[in-house]
């Protein structure tokens, strides 16, 4: 199996950086004590990466037809190509303490658009747990086991051709209504063009995403941060994010997008880093009121 040793300057938390790519409970990503495993589709074929931290270096081992390609991506996956990370040095609390607590946390760049775009679409206007369940069950039904040791239990997302070929009603058992199903089918049919986005300038990639009806600022920001390594991408329209930002940065229990952007403005250019730190170690304001129930598309 191909291997790669990646010496790196401290600090770098490559495992936590790669783990931050996941927007849902991802069947293609699994993390343990001192290691992380990640499966993906590359232009050379499917591949699995097992990455471990050891003596100031990262040790990567890969399986599958795309293993060499995946190992070539390793510096970007763990944040070594995150050129702006060294210029981020917050001096106010709680960001200063969080930055000290997670000094090696960087922005990853996977260069894989659909593997983040599809779960992002599933996360539109529904509970995170509901979206996670939909993606997990859809992947188990129409994806495939990733190459490598079976003990890793990784599953590759369904290939674009499969997603495009399913009728919208086939998505219903996974809690996915027609609107999101049709959007997934649409982007899957245009997978080749969408997978070009990481090679484009960020603004051009953003325009290409937003040109698709059904993809807004929230979805585009998730894709740009993970697939393209955009350290300033902010998902406008997120249900919980404004409150997370306002609670940690200003002690305010509730906020809207406008207030969130106001609080994040001092870190323009690094706003995704701030959000990444808050997700890693920040806290949500106390909850009040009943939680929303899961929906059942098949009963609607």
Secondary structure as GFF3:
##gff-version 3
##sequence-region A 1 300
A	DSSP	beta_strand	3	7	.	.	.	ID=ss1
A	DSSP	alpha_helix	14	19	.	.	.	ID=ss2
A	DSSP	beta_strand	29	32	.	.	.	ID=ss3
A	DSSP	beta_strand	35	42	.	.	.	ID=ss4
A	DSSP	beta_strand	45	54	.	.	.	ID=ss5
A	DSSP	beta_strand	57	63	.	.	.	ID=ss6
A	DSSP	alpha_helix	67	72	.	.	.	ID=ss7
A	DSSP	alpha_helix	74	77	.	.	.	ID=ss8
A	DSSP	three_ten_helix	85	87	.	.	.	ID=ss9
A	DSSP	alpha_helix	95	101	.	.	.	ID=ss10
A	DSSP	alpha_helix	114	122	.	.	.	ID=ss11
A	DSSP	alpha_helix	128	142	.	.	.	ID=ss12
A	DSSP	beta_strand	144	145	.	.	.	ID=ss13
A	DSSP	three_ten_helix	150	152	.	.	.	ID=ss14
A	DSSP	beta_strand	155	156	.	.	.	ID=ss15
A	DSSP	alpha_helix	160	165	.	.	.	ID=ss16
A	DSSP	three_ten_helix	168	174	.	.	.	ID=ss17
A	DSSP	alpha_helix	178	189	.	.	.	ID=ss18
A	DSSP	alpha_helix	191	194	.	.	.	ID=ss19
A	DSSP	three_ten_helix	197	199	.	.	.	ID=ss20
A	DSSP	alpha_helix	202	210	.	.	.	ID=ss21
A	DSSP	alpha_helix	217	228	.	.	.	ID=ss22
A	DSSP	alpha_helix	241	250	.	.	.	ID=ss23
A	DSSP	alpha_helix	257	264	.	.	.	ID=ss24
A	DSSP	three_ten_helix	265	267	.	.	.	ID=ss25
A	DSSP	alpha_helix	271	281	.	.	.	ID=ss26
A	DSSP	three_ten_helix	297	299	.	.	.	ID=ss27
###
